[in-house]
């Protein structure tokens, strides 16, 4: 059986390719090129799609004696991920490009390329698992809960689950690095890649947005919960809900960003108790274990990658929206981020936080 291993040049995807070969697959290594020709060489070595990353990935492919290709998806990446990223910041939201990249690029465009080569499976170095029970396939958390990345994968389609392998999902991070060192992979000592890979070469996401002229850096008022002007912000794209540092406010108590209003170009701040919320509206929901949610259900819900799951009642509002009410108030639910629903270790589905209520 043929399988494509998506190789970022990092230790996790390198070991994933090795584990595929150990399982008897006919493995083809592939790296996605996400930058246009004029930007080649601009990235640093920690970027998952840099020239350095290709060198690492190619070296591991040679060690494993598997064919290796670089797939140019720069137009698709720019049209989908970069466009979405900039649009969300101009709307006063905080985007999550990793979710979009996984569902639209890696398990969208790259999966189609893999199928064209006759591959029956595609594998990545994500810390997650695909479980098969009675002929049904489920996305589940990794065994190593500290490294679990299932949150970023909720938006992949249910139909693709049987085609996916996550070879390191059953291993700990230490085990993966140990395997890489045992096989003397050049990637064994490489640090993890940055989340916003395409912005790092410009000095971070703010500089990237300025470079592309996103238009979200016009100074405006910072107001408190009563509407009183208490300061001036540097542009709505410089802030995210829940942010405490970098506000430039001298206050007796710490204050946090509560709301970003792009229409009035204002930032609302308040004390921590103002940032605690029980209810959110989630839209664009992708269900992985259900056809649709036809009645209120209880799910453990995660509203940020490194956040804890919290019990919540999820009530459908149409086919693609739901009102999520937590049993306990949650700190700073952030529009633009994902809310992901779990049943134990299984990812039930998830969607984008639209409103905080």
C-alpha positions in Angstrom: 0.0 0.0 0.0 1.3 3.4 -1.0 1.4 6.3 1.5 2.6 9.9 1.3 4.4 11.3 4.3 4.1 15.1 4.6 7.6 16.1 5.7 8.1 19.5 7.2 11.8 18.9 7.9 11.0 18.6 11.6 11.6 15.7 14.0 7.9 14.7 14.2 7.3 14.3 10.5 10.6 12.6 10.0 9.8 9.9 12.5 6.3 9.7 11.0 7.8 8.8 7.7 10.0 6.2 9.4 7.1 4.6 11.2 5.1 4.4 7.9 8.0 2.5 6.3 8.3 0.2 9.4 4.6 -0.7 8.9 5.3 -1.8 5.4 4.0 1.1 3.4 5.5 2.1 0.0 6.3 5.6 1.3 6.7 8.8 -0.8 8.0 11.9 1.1 6.5 15.3 0.2 7.2 18.9 1.4 4.7 21.7 0.7 6.2 24.8 -0.7 4.0 27.7 0.5 6.1 30.7 -0.6 6.3 32.3 -4.1 9.5 32.3 -6.0 10.4 35.9 -5.1 10.4 35.0 -1.4 12.6 31.9 -1.6 15.3 32.0 1.0 13.6 34.6 3.1 12.6 32.2 5.9 14.6 31.1 8.9 15.5 27.6 9.8 12.6 27.1 12.2 10.0 27.7 9.6 8.1 24.5 8.5 8.3 25.5 4.8 11.7 27.1 4.5 14.6 26.1 2.2 16.4 24.8 5.3 13.3 22.6 6.1 13.5 21.1 2.6 17.1 20.3 3.1 16.3 18.5 6.4 13.4 16.7 4.9 15.4 15.6 1.8 18.2 14.3 4.0 15.8 12.1 6.0 14.2 10.8 2.8 17.6 9.8 1.6 18.3 8.1 4.9 15.0 6.2 4.5 15.6 5.5 0.8 12.2 6.8 -0.2 11.4 9.1 -3.1 11.0 12.7 -2.2 9.2 15.6 -3.9 8.5 19.3 -3.2 5.0 20.3 -4.1 4.3 23.9 -5.0 1.1 25.0 -3.3 2.1 28.6 -2.9 -0.9 29.9 -4.9 -3.4 27.8 -3.0 -1.8 28.7 0.3 -1.9 32.4 -0.5 -5.4 32.3 -1.8 -6.8 30.4 1.2 -4.6 30.8 4.3 -3.0 34.1 3.9 -6.2 35.8 2.6 -8.2 34.4 5.6 -5.4 35.5 8.0 -5.4 39.1 6.9 -9.2 39.3 6.6 -9.8 38.1 10.1 -7.4 40.7 11.6 -9.1 43.5 9.7 -12.4 42.3 11.2 -11.1 42.6 14.7 -10.8 38.9 15.2 -7.9 36.6 16.0 -7.4 34.0 13.3 -6.1 30.4 13.6 -4.2 29.8 10.4 -3.0 26.3 11.5 -6.7 25.0 11.4 -7.1 26.4 7.9 -3.8 25.1 6.7 -4.6 21.6 8.0 -8.1 21.3 6.5 -7.6 23.2 3.3 -4.0 22.6 2.4 -2.5 19.5 4.0 -5.7 17.4 4.1 -7.1 19.1 1.1 -4.7 20.1 -1.7 -1.9 17.8 -0.7 -4.2 14.8 -0.1 -5.5 15.3 -3.7 -1.9 15.3 -5.0 -1.2 12.1 -3.0 -4.3 10.4 -4.5 -3.1 11.4 -8.0 0.1 9.4 -7.2 -1.9 6.3 -6.3 -1.4 6.8 -2.5 -4.1 5.3 -0.3 -2.9 7.1 2.8 -1.4 10.4 3.8 0.5 10.9 7.0 1.8 13.9 9.0 3.7 14.3 12.2 0.7 15.7 14.1 0.2 14.5 17.7 -3.3 13.0 17.3 -4.7 9.6 16.5 -7.2 8.0 14.1 -9.2 5.3 15.7 -11.2 2.6 13.8 -14.2 1.1 15.6 -16.6 -1.2 13.8 -15.7 0.2 10.4 -16.1 3.8 11.6 -13.1 6.2 11.9 -12.6 8.9 14.6 -10.2 11.7 15.3 -8.8 11.4 18.8 -6.4 13.1 21.1 -2.7 11.9 21.2 -1.4 9.7 23.9 0.9 12.6 24.9 -1.6 15.1 26.1 1.0 17.8 26.5 1.6 17.7 22.8 -1.9 16.9 21.6 -2.8 18.8 18.4 -6.3 17.4 17.8 -7.6 21.0 18.4 -6.0 22.1 15.2 -7.5 19.2 13.2 -11.2 19.4 13.9 -12.0 21.0 10.6 -10.8 18.1 8.4 -13.7 16.4 6.6 -15.1 13.2 8.0 -14.7 11.5 4.6 -10.9 11.9 4.8 -10.4 10.2 8.2 -9.9 6.7 6.7 -7.2 8.1 4.5 -5.1 9.6 7.3 -2.3 8.2 9.5 -0.8 10.0 12.5 2.2 7.7 13.2 3.5 9.6 16.2 0.1 10.1 17.9 0.7 7.0 20.1 4.2 8.1 21.2 5.5 10.7 23.6 7.5 13.6 22.5 10.6 12.2 24.2 10.1 8.8 22.5 9.9 10.5 19.1 13.1 12.5 19.6 14.8 9.4 20.9 13.8 7.5 17.7 15.2 10.3 15.6 18.5 10.3 17.5 18.7 6.6 17.3 18.5 6.8 13.5 20.8 9.8 13.4 18.3 12.0 11.5 19.6 15.5 10.8 16.3 16.7 12.1 16.8 15.1 15.6 18.0 18.3 17.2 15.8 20.7 15.3 13.5 22.9 17.3 9.8 23.0 16.6 8.5 25.2 13.8 6.7 28.5 14.4 2.9 28.6 14.3 2.6 31.5 11.8 5.2 30.2 9.4 4.6 32.7 6.6 4.9 35.8 8.9 8.1 34.9 10.7 10.4 36.1 7.9 8.9 39.6 8.1 9.5 39.8 11.9 6.1 38.5 13.1 2.5 38.8 12.2 2.2 42.6 12.8 5.0 43.4 10.4 3.6 40.9 7.9 0.2 42.6 8.0 1.8 46.0 7.6 3.8 44.7 4.6 0.7 43.5 2.8 -1.2 46.6 3.6 -3.9 45.0 5.7 -5.1 48.4 6.9 -5.7 47.5 10.5 -3.1 49.8 12.2 -5.0 53.1 12.4 -4.7 54.4 16.0 -8.0 54.7 18.0 -9.5 54.9 21.4 -9.2 52.4 24.2 -12.3 52.6 26.4 -13.3 51.0 29.6 -16.6 49.1 30.3 -18.4 52.4 31.0 -17.4 53.7 27.6 -14.9 56.2 29.0 -11.8 56.8 26.9 -8.7 55.7 28.9 -6.0 55.5 26.2 -5.0 55.1 22.6 -4.3 51.9 20.8 -1.9 51.3 17.9 -4.4 49.6 15.5 -6.8 46.8 16.2 -4.5 44.1 14.6 -2.1 44.7 17.4 -4.4 43.2 20.0 -6.4 40.1 20.9 -9.2 39.4 23.3 -7.7 38.5 26.7 -4.4 40.4 26.2 -3.0 42.1 29.3 0.5 43.3 28.3 1.4 46.0 25.9 -1.7 48.1 26.5 0.2 51.2 27.7 -2.3 51.9 30.5 -1.4 52.8 34.1 -4.2 51.3 36.1 -4.4 50.3 39.8 -5.6 46.8 38.7 -4.5 44.7 35.7 -6.8 45.2 32.7 -7.5 43.0 29.8 -8.8 43.4 26.2 -12.5 42.5 26.3 -13.7 43.5 22.9 -12.3 44.7 19.6 -14.7 46.9 17.5 -13.4 47.4 13.9 -16.4 49.5 12.9 -15.6 52.2 15.6 -11.9 51.3 15.7 -12.0 50.9 19.5 -10.6 48.5 22.0 -12.6 47.9 25.2 -10.7 46.9 28.4 -11.7 45.8 31.8 -10.6 43.8 34.8 -10.3 40.0 34.8 -13.8 39.3 36.1 -15.2 41.3 33.1 -13.4 38.8 30.8 -15.0 35.7 32.3 -17.9 34.5 30.1 -20.3 31.5 30.1 -21.9 31.7 26.7 -20.6 31.9 23.1 -22.0 31.6 19.6 -20.1 29.1 17.4 -20.5 29.1 13.6 -19.3 27.1 10.6 -19.4 23.9 12.6 -17.8 20.8 11.2 -19.1 17.6 12.7 -16.9 14.5 12.7 -19.1 12.0 14.6 -22.5 13.4 13.9 -24.5 14.2 10.7 -25.8 17.2 12.6 -26.7 18.3 16.1 -30.4 17.9 16.4 -30.8 18.5 20.1 -28.8 20.0 23.0 -25.9 17.9 24.0 -23.2 18.0 26.7 -19.6 18.1 25.4 -16.2 18.9 26.9 -15.2 22.0 25.0 -11.8 23.6 24.4 -11.7 27.2 23.3 -7.9 27.6 22.8 -5.1 25.2 21.9 -3.4 25.1 25.3 -6.6 25.5 27.3 -8.3 22.9 29.3 -11.5 21.2 28.2 -14.5 22.5 30.1 -18.1 21.0 30.4 -20.6 22.8 28.3 -24.1 22.5 26.9 -24.2 22.9 23.1 -27.5 23.9 21.6 -28.0 23.9 17.8 -29.1 27.0 16.1 -29.6 25.9 12.5 -27.3 23.4 10.8 -24.0 25.2 11.2 -24.4 27.3 14.4 -24.7 26.5 18.0 -24.9 28.3 21.3 -22.3 27.0 23.8 -23.0 27.5 27.5 -20.3 26.5 29.9 -21.0 25.3 33.4 -18.3 27.6 34.7 -17.2 31.0 33.3 -14.3 30.8 30.9 -11.5 33.4 30.5 -11.6 35.5 27.3 -13.4 33.4 24.6 -11.9 35.0 21.5 -13.8 35.6 18.2 -11.9 34.0 15.4 -10.5 31.1 17.5 -12.0 27.6 17.4 -14.3 25.9 19.9 -13.7 22.2 19.7 -16.1 19.6 21.2 -14.9 16.3 22.7 -16.5 13.1 23.9 -13.7 11.7 26.1 -10.7 11.6 23.8 -12.8 11.7 20.6 -13.2 14.9 18.7 -16.9 15.3 18.0 -16.5 18.5 15.9 -15.9 22.2 16.3 -16.4 25.6 14.8 -15.4 29.3 14.9 -16.2 31.5 17.9 -18.4 34.3 16.4 -19.8 36.1 19.4 -19.3 36.2 23.2 -22.6 36.6 25.0 
